[in-house]
């Protein structure tokens, strides 16, 4: 239990330091399976597309090891979705989001 709480605090503090508002990492239940930390994955994502992380999640999806960090990184009103393999640190995806990718219809 303490490990889970510590990991949640780490995810929040890392996000807060990089961004003005607190950001929660969706998918905290998968953190014990990850081989690289949230901070390491954030660093890799920002190297792939420099900017501010505005959304983040840890999710199980096909490709790579099957466990990935997903980040929306914004710079100059452009947002990229960056996927980082949570076990190897490999960049699995780096694509520009378009208006049709948004959930604006909700």
Secondary structure, DSSP 8 states (H G I E B T S, - for coil): -HHHHHHHHHHHHHHHHHSSS----BTGGGGGG-SS-HHHHHHHHHHHS-SEEEEEEEEE-SSTTSEEEEEEEEETTEEEEEEEETTT--EEEEEE--GGGS-TT-
